[in-house]
């Protein structure tokens, strides 16, 4: 997935290999993503990720067969079948079922990409490494890289175990038959295996397993050997596209969630960066075309079945639409049926579904909840992205009285149990989950020191400013500090903002000299990386720095 570059390379130490860097440079995001990725792409599994894997009933796995072709599959077992006895080793007590394209592939030294995904909570985490040892009961994976992913485009599902009494029926082909084509065209989820193996023993080289999701029909089958799928806005790592740029071979996996069947494809890809065909895929930033080399279908292969979470969708009515700044608008939501809403913790996000003309199916997005926990309503505060399908629809067309579909609030960016001072540090629309945290701290009468530190361009781009000032006025424990990078003549120093410039670790040290606190960061990736680097350089332990990252969700 990524490349540990030679010391002579100017990108030495980068968590990205040459293909990923090339895509980032082409799309103008390299400068912003590199500092942040150096923080979040680790060479070990943190404790929370070790616990996450131990609770999963299946893993998505990417590897190559004996001919070097990439494939993806699922390994399944009772929760606990995957465990990390130490941060650099993931033990998996399962192997592919008989007839699987990767049966017998996991020998010592094999490159493996792992995706841990929990559809019920929409959490996911990726691990790349190599087989340290194998055996009849499973494998042990030496961890090279690991990092989390945002919950965008994951369809919520719940699993149950079943007893599989016989090996799965296997069907192999060189092209898609009509039943396979219909199944792919109705899918809302698939997984993709890709990889790059350069020279040397670098943890950046290897395999990657990734999730792709959208409304049913987001994958278009052109004929019996060709399909095309969209590449939506994401975390700007471009691991899959970076791999495909250097090695166009890929494996696709479609799961029959009702029957436990697997449809495995291997073939070659071509990236369509900006052709007119993009217009037929609302919200797509790029397209990937896939040519099938071989197909394997395994019927009832897994000891798992999944049910759709359609019943958990709640209809919400927009009862207030309020402009917070030049580019941020808040939407206050109440239950359409008048009933109580599910409680949420400060810092969590709300998954919503929008009907967008021309999209063909609901557009799914997640937005941080910016209001007070325990209130009889939800509030999301959304920045209008120039190319954002969902944010433009919300800003330009959704008015008071409109109905939105939503799922239960989720996310683990929440206040830790601690008695240390709290420092909430944001920039731009990153203030939204931290405003919710400030509500929670003030409402419960917190007496420990609380700092709310925010950076904005100017007063016209400073969302929720009056609300934060009002909350601070209610509590002797809360202090605020606002920096404007480009204040306007009418912005008043000492009233609208406290200092010109940007928020950084040096400024935080001036506010809190001993820096003994828990820090919560939210904002652009480059901003968070710089602040975290500065705090760690001044001796703040990484486990005291919590962050919520978001890309261009649209």
C-alpha positions in Angstrom: 0.0 0.0 0.0 2.7 2.5 0.9 6.4 2.8 0.4 9.3 3.3 2.8 11.5 5.3 0.5 15.3 5.2 0.4 17.1 8.0 2.4 18.1 9.7 -0.9 14.4 10.1 -1.8 13.0 13.6 -0.8 9.9 11.8 0.4 11.8 9.6 2.8 9.6 8.6 5.7 6.4 9.2 3.8 3.6 6.6 4.4 2.8 6.7 0.7 4.4 5.0 -2.2 5.2 6.6 -5.5 1.8 5.7 -7.1 -0.2 7.2 -4.2 2.0 10.3 -4.2 1.5 10.7 -7.9 -2.3 10.6 -7.6 -2.3 13.0 -4.7 -0.2 15.5 -6.7 -2.4 15.1 -9.7 -5.5 16.0 -7.7 -3.8 18.7 -5.6 -4.1 17.2 -2.2 -0.6 16.0 -1.5 0.5 18.9 0.7 -2.5 18.6 2.9 -2.6 14.9 3.4 1.0 14.0 3.9 1.5 15.6 7.4 -1.7 14.1 8.7 -1.0 10.6 7.3 2.3 10.5 9.0 0.3 10.8 12.2 -2.5 8.3 11.6 -0.7 5.6 9.5 1.0 3.5 12.1 3.3 0.5 12.2 1.3 -1.2 15.0 -2.2 -1.7 16.2 -3.3 0.7 19.0 -5.2 -0.8 21.9 -8.6 0.4 20.5 -7.9 -1.3 17.2 -6.8 -4.5 18.8 -10.2 -4.6 20.7 -12.0 -3.8 17.5 -10.6 -6.8 15.6 -11.3 -9.1 18.5 -15.0 -8.3 18.3 -15.4 -8.9 14.6 -17.0 -12.1 13.0 -15.3 -11.6 9.7 -12.4 -9.9 7.9 -12.0 -8.8 4.3 -8.7 -10.1 3.0 -6.7 -9.3 -0.1 -3.8 -11.4 -1.5 -2.5 -12.8 -4.8 -2.9 -16.3 -6.2 -0.1 -18.5 -7.5 -0.2 -16.5 -10.8 0.2 -13.2 -9.1 -3.4 -12.1 -9.7 -5.1 -10.1 -6.9 -8.3 -11.5 -5.3 -10.4 -10.5 -2.3 -12.2 -12.9 0.1 -13.8 -13.0 3.5 -12.5 -15.0 6.5 -15.1 -15.7 9.1 -15.3 -17.1 12.6 -16.8 -16.5 16.0 -15.8 -13.1 17.5 -12.3 -13.6 18.9 -11.1 -15.6 15.9 -8.9 -12.5 15.1 -6.7 -11.3 18.0 -3.6 -9.2 18.4 -1.5 -10.7 21.2 0.8 -7.7 20.7 0.5 -4.5 18.7 2.6 -5.8 15.8 0.9 -9.2 15.2 -2.6 -10.1 14.2 -3.5 -13.7 14.6 -6.5 -15.0 12.4 -8.0 -18.3 13.2 -9.6 -19.0 9.8 -8.6 -19.8 6.2 -10.5 -19.5 2.9 -13.2 -22.0 2.3 -12.6 -24.9 -0.2 -12.7 -23.6 -3.8 -11.9 -20.0 -2.8 -9.6 -18.2 -5.3 -7.2 -17.7 -2.4 -7.3 -21.2 -1.0 -3.7 -22.2 -0.2 -2.4 -18.7 -0.9 -1.4 -17.7 2.6 2.2 -19.0 2.9 4.9 -17.4 4.9 6.0 -14.1 3.5 2.8 -13.5 1.5 1.6 -9.9 1.2 -1.9 -9.5 2.8 -4.2 -6.6 3.1 -6.9 -6.7 5.8 -10.1 -4.7 6.2 -11.9 -4.9 9.5 -15.4 -3.5 9.0 -18.4 -3.5 11.3 -21.5 -2.6 9.2 -23.8 -2.3 12.2 -21.7 0.7 13.5 -20.1 1.6 10.2 -16.6 1.5 11.7 -13.6 0.2 9.7 -9.9 -0.1 10.0 -7.2 -1.3 7.6 -4.1 -3.4 8.2 -1.4 -4.4 5.7 1.3 -6.8 6.4 2.9 -10.2 5.6 2.2 -13.7 6.8 4.6 -14.4 9.6 3.5 -18.0 9.9 0.7 -20.2 8.6 -0.9 -23.5 9.5 -4.0 -25.6 9.1 -6.0 -23.4 11.4 -5.1 -19.9 10.2 -2.3 -17.4 9.9 -0.4 -14.9 11.9 0.1 -11.5 10.2 3.1 -9.3 10.9 1.7 -5.7 10.9 3.3 -3.2 8.5 0.7 -0.5 8.4 -2.6 0.2 10.0 -5.0 3.2 9.9 -8.7 3.9 10.4 -11.3 5.0 7.7 -14.3 7.3 7.8 -17.8 5.8 7.8 -18.9 7.2 4.5 -20.7 4.9 2.0 -21.1 1.9 4.4 -24.5 0.3 4.3 -25.7 -0.6 7.8 -26.2 -4.4 8.4 -26.5 -6.8 11.3 -25.1 -10.3 11.3 -26.0 -13.7 12.7 -24.2 -17.0 12.6 -25.4 -20.1 10.9 -24.0 -23.7 10.7 -22.5 -24.5 7.3 -22.9 -28.2 6.8 -21.1 -28.8 3.5 -18.4 -27.2 1.3 -19.8 -24.5 -0.9 -20.7 -25.2 -4.5 -18.1 -23.7 -6.8 -18.6 -22.2 -10.3 -15.7 -20.8 -12.3 -16.0 -18.8 -15.6 -14.3 -16.3 -17.8 -17.2 -13.9 -18.1 -20.3 -12.8 -16.2 -23.5 -14.8 -16.8 -26.9 -13.0 -16.6 -27.5 -13.9 -13.0 -24.0 -12.6 -12.0 -24.7 -9.3 -13.9 -28.0 -8.8 -12.1 -26.5 -9.5 -8.8 -23.7 -7.0 -9.3 -26.1 -4.3 -10.6 -28.2 -4.7 -7.5 -25.3 -4.5 -5.0 -24.7 -1.6 -2.7 -21.3 -2.9 -1.5 -18.2 -4.5 -2.8 -14.5 -4.9 -1.8 -11.5 -4.4 -3.9 -8.0 -5.9 -3.7 -5.0 -4.1 -5.1 -1.3 -4.0 -4.5 2.1 -2.8 -5.4 5.3 -4.8 -4.7 8.4 -2.7 -5.3 12.0 -3.5 -4.6 13.2 -3.9 -1.0 11.6 -4.9 2.2 9.4 -1.9 2.7 6.2 -1.9 4.7 4.7 0.4 2.2 4.8 -2.3 -0.5 2.1 -5.0 -0.4 -1.6 -5.6 -0.6 -4.6 -3.5 0.3 -8.2 -4.4 0.9 -10.7 -1.6 0.5 -14.4 -1.0 0.7 -16.6 0.6 -1.9 -20.2 1.4 -1.4 -23.1 3.4 -2.9 -26.7 3.1 -3.8 -27.8 -0.1 -5.5 -26.8 0.2 -9.1 -23.7 2.3 -8.5 -21.7 -0.4 -10.3 -22.7 -0.5 -13.9 -22.2 -3.8 -15.9 -21.4 -2.8 -19.6 -21.3 -6.4 -20.9 -20.2 -9.9 -19.9 -16.6 -8.9 -19.3 -16.7 -5.2 -18.5 -18.0 -3.1 -15.6 -17.4 0.4 -14.3 -17.7 1.9 -10.8 -17.4 5.4 -9.4 -14.7 6.7 -7.1 -16.2 9.1 -4.6 -14.6 11.7 -2.4 -12.8 10.0 0.5 -9.8 10.4 2.8 -7.4 11.5 0.0 -4.9 8.7 0.8 -5.7 7.2 -2.7 -4.3 3.8 -1.7 -6.3 1.9 -4.2 -5.9 4.3 -7.1 -2.2 4.6 -6.3 -1.8 0.9 -6.5 -3.7 0.7 -9.7 -1.6 3.4 -11.2 1.5 1.2 -10.8 -0.2 -2.2 -11.2 -3.6 -2.1 -12.9 -4.6 -5.6 -11.8 -7.3 -5.9 -9.1 -9.7 -8.3 -7.5 -13.3 -7.5 -6.7 -15.5 -9.3 -4.2 -19.3 -9.1 -4.1 -21.0 -10.7 -1.0 -24.5 -12.2 -1.1 -25.4 -11.0 2.4 -28.7 -13.0 2.5 -27.2 -16.4 1.5 -23.5 -16.0 2.5 -22.3 -16.5 -1.0 -19.2 -14.9 -2.6 -18.6 -13.7 -6.1 -14.9 -13.2 -6.8 -13.5 -11.4 -9.8 -10.0 -10.8 -10.9 -9.0 -8.6 -13.8 -7.4 -5.4 -15.0 -8.5 -1.8 -14.5 -8.3 1.6 -16.2 -8.8 4.9 -14.4 -11.0 7.4 -16.1 -10.0 10.7 -14.6 -12.3 13.2 -16.2 -14.2 11.9 -19.3 -17.8 13.0 -20.1 -18.9 9.6 -18.8 -18.6 11.0 -15.2 -21.8 12.9 -15.7 -23.8 9.6 -15.5 -22.5 9.0 -12.0 -23.7 11.7 -9.6 -21.1 12.6 -7.0 -18.3 10.6 -8.7 -14.9 12.3 -8.8 -13.4 9.6 -11.1 -14.4 6.3 -12.7 -12.7 2.9 -12.7 -13.2 0.5 -15.5 -12.7 -3.2 -14.9 -12.1 -6.0 -17.4 -12.8 -9.5 -16.1 -10.2 -12.2 -16.5 -11.8 -14.9 -14.3 -14.8 -15.2 -12.0 -15.4 -17.6 -9.1 -18.8 -18.0 -7.5 -19.1 -19.8 -4.2 -22.7 -20.5 -3.0 -23.5 -20.3 0.7 -19.8 -20.1 1.5 -19.9 -18.3 4.8 -21.3 -19.2 8.3 -22.8 -15.8 8.4 -25.9 -14.0 7.2 -26.7 -10.3 7.3 -29.9 -8.4 7.5 -30.5 -4.9 6.2 -30.9 -2.2 8.8 -33.7 -0.5 6.9 -35.9 -0.6 9.9 -33.5 1.6 11.8 -34.0 4.6 9.4 -35.8 7.4 11.1 -37.7 10.2 9.3 -36.7 13.7 10.5 -38.3 17.0 9.7 -36.2 20.2 9.2 -37.8 22.6 11.7 -35.2 25.3 11.4 -32.6 26.3 8.8 -30.2 28.9 10.0 -27.1 30.4 8.3 -24.1 30.3 10.6 -21.5 31.9 8.3 -20.9 32.6 4.6 -20.5 28.8 3.9 -22.0 27.0 6.9 -25.7 26.4 7.5 -27.3 24.6 10.4 -30.3 22.3 10.1 -32.4 21.6 13.2 -34.2 18.2 13.0 -37.0 16.7 14.9 -38.7 13.3 14.6 -41.4 13.3 12.0 -43.7 11.2 14.2 -43.1 13.5 17.2 -41.5 10.8 19.2 -38.2 11.0 21.2 -34.9 10.8 19.4 -32.1 8.4 20.2 -29.6 10.0 22.6 -26.1 10.8 21.3 -22.8 11.6 22.9 -21.1 14.9 22.2 -18.7 14.6 19.2 -20.7 11.9 17.4 -22.1 12.2 13.9 -25.5 11.7 12.2 -25.8 9.5 9.1 -28.4 10.9 6.8 -29.9 10.0 3.4 -30.9 12.7 0.9 -33.0 12.5 -2.2 -31.0 14.3 -4.9 -32.6 14.8 -8.4 -30.7 12.8 -10.9 -28.9 10.6 -8.3 -31.2 7.6 -8.9 -31.0 6.6 -5.2 -30.6 8.3 -1.8 -27.2 9.9 -1.3 -25.7 8.9 2.1 -23.5 11.2 4.1 -22.5 11.7 7.8 -22.4 15.1 9.5 -21.2 15.9 13.0 -23.9 16.8 15.4 -23.3 20.4 16.6 -26.0 20.7 19.2 -26.4 19.8 22.8 -26.8 16.2 23.8 -30.1 15.5 25.5 -31.9 18.2 23.5 -35.3 17.2 22.0 -33.8 17.8 18.5 -30.7 17.1 16.5 -28.6 19.8 14.8 -26.1 19.4 12.0 -24.0 22.4 10.7 -22.9 21.8 7.1 -20.3 23.5 5.0 -21.3 24.0 1.4 -18.7 22.3 -0.8 -18.6 23.7 -4.4 -18.6 20.1 -5.8 -20.5 18.5 -3.0 -23.7 16.7 -4.2 -25.2 16.5 -0.7 -24.0 19.8 0.8 -25.3 21.7 -2.3 -28.6 20.0 -2.1 -28.9 20.9 1.6 -27.9 24.5 1.2 -29.7 25.2 -2.0 -32.9 23.1 -1.9 -33.7 21.7 1.5 -36.0 24.1 3.4 -37.9 24.1 6.7 -40.5 21.4 6.6 -38.4 19.0 4.4 -38.1 15.4 5.4 -34.7 13.7 5.8 -34.0 10.1 6.5 -31.4 9.3 9.2 -29.9 6.5 11.1 -28.9 6.5 14.8 -26.0 8.8 15.8 -22.6 7.0 15.8 -18.9 7.6 16.2 -16.2 7.3 18.8 -14.8 10.8 18.8 -16.2 11.6 22.3 -15.0 13.1 25.6 -12.7 10.8 27.5 -13.2 10.0 31.2 -10.6 12.2 32.8 -10.1 14.9 35.3 -7.5 16.8 33.3 -8.3 20.2 31.7 -10.0 20.0 28.3 -8.7 21.9 25.3 -11.1 21.9 22.2 -9.1 23.0 19.2 -10.7 23.5 15.8 -10.5 25.3 12.5 -13.3 26.1 10.0 -16.3 23.8 10.1 -14.3 21.5 12.4 -15.8 23.5 15.2 -19.1 21.6 14.9 -18.4 18.5 17.1 -16.4 20.6 19.5 -19.4 23.0 20.0 -21.4 19.9 21.0 -18.7 18.9 23.4 -18.7 22.4 24.9 -22.5 22.2 25.4 -22.0 18.9 27.2 -19.3 20.3 29.5 -21.2 23.5 30.3 -24.5 21.7 30.9 -23.0 19.3 33.4 -21.4 22.1 35.3 -17.8 21.1 34.6 -15.4 22.8 37.1 -12.1 21.7 35.5 -10.6 24.3 33.1 -12.0 24.1 29.6 -10.4 26.0 26.6 -12.3 26.5 23.3 -9.7 27.5 20.7 -10.8 28.2 17.1 -9.2 29.4 13.9 -11.1 31.0 11.1 -10.4 33.1 8.0 -12.4 36.0 9.2 -15.7 36.9 10.9 -17.7 36.0 7.8 -16.3 32.5 8.0 -16.6 31.9 11.7 -19.6 29.6 12.3 -21.4 29.3 15.7 -19.3 32.2 17.1 -22.1 33.8 19.2 -23.2 30.4 20.5 -19.7 29.6 21.8 -19.4 33.1 23.4 -22.8 32.5 25.1 -21.7 29.1 26.5 -18.5 30.5 27.8 -20.4 33.3 29.6 -22.4 30.7 31.4 -19.4 29.0 33.0 -16.4 30.3 35.0 -14.4 27.2 33.9 -14.6 28.0 30.1 -12.2 30.3 28.3 -12.1 31.0 24.6 -9.4 32.1 22.1 -10.1 32.9 18.5 -7.6 33.6 15.7 -8.4 35.0 12.3 -5.9 34.4 9.6 -7.1 37.2 7.3 -9.3 39.5 9.4 -11.4 42.1 7.6 -11.3 45.8 8.5 -14.7 45.4 10.3 -13.5 42.5 12.4 -12.8 43.8 15.9 -9.7 42.7 17.7 -10.6 41.9 21.3 -14.3 41.4 20.5 -14.7 39.3 17.4 -11.2 37.6 17.6 -8.3 37.6 20.0 -5.3 37.4 17.7 -4.4 37.5 14.1 -2.8 34.5 12.5 -3.4 30.8 12.9 -3.9 28.4 15.7 -0.8 26.3 16.5 0.8 24.5 19.3 2.9 27.5 20.3 -0.2 29.5 20.9 -1.7 26.7 22.9 1.4 26.6 25.1 0.9 30.3 25.7 -2.6 29.7 26.9 -1.8 26.6 29.0 1.9 26.8 29.8 2.3 23.3 31.2 0.1 21.7 28.5 -1.3 19.2 31.0 -4.7 18.5 29.4 -6.7 16.4 27.1 -6.8 17.8 23.5 -9.6 17.4 21.0 -8.7 18.4 17.4 -11.0 18.8 14.4 -10.4 20.6 11.2 -8.4 20.3 7.9 -5.9 17.5 7.9 -2.9 19.8 7.6 -4.0 21.9 10.5 -4.5 18.8 12.8 -1.2 17.3 11.8 0.7 20.5 12.6 -1.0 21.0 15.9 -0.5 17.4 16.9 3.2 17.5 15.9 3.7 20.7 17.9 2.0 19.3 21.0 4.0 16.0 20.9 7.2 18.0 20.4 6.4 19.8 23.6 5.9 16.6 25.5 2.2 15.9 25.3 1.6 12.2 25.2 -0.1 11.0 21.9 -2.9 9.3 23.9 -4.0 12.6 25.2 -4.6 14.0 21.7 -7.9 12.9 20.2 -8.9 13.9 16.7 -11.7 13.7 14.2 -10.8 13.8 10.6 -13.0 14.5 7.7 -12.4 14.8 4.0 -14.5 16.5 1.3 -17.7 14.6 2.1 -19.8 16.5 -0.4 
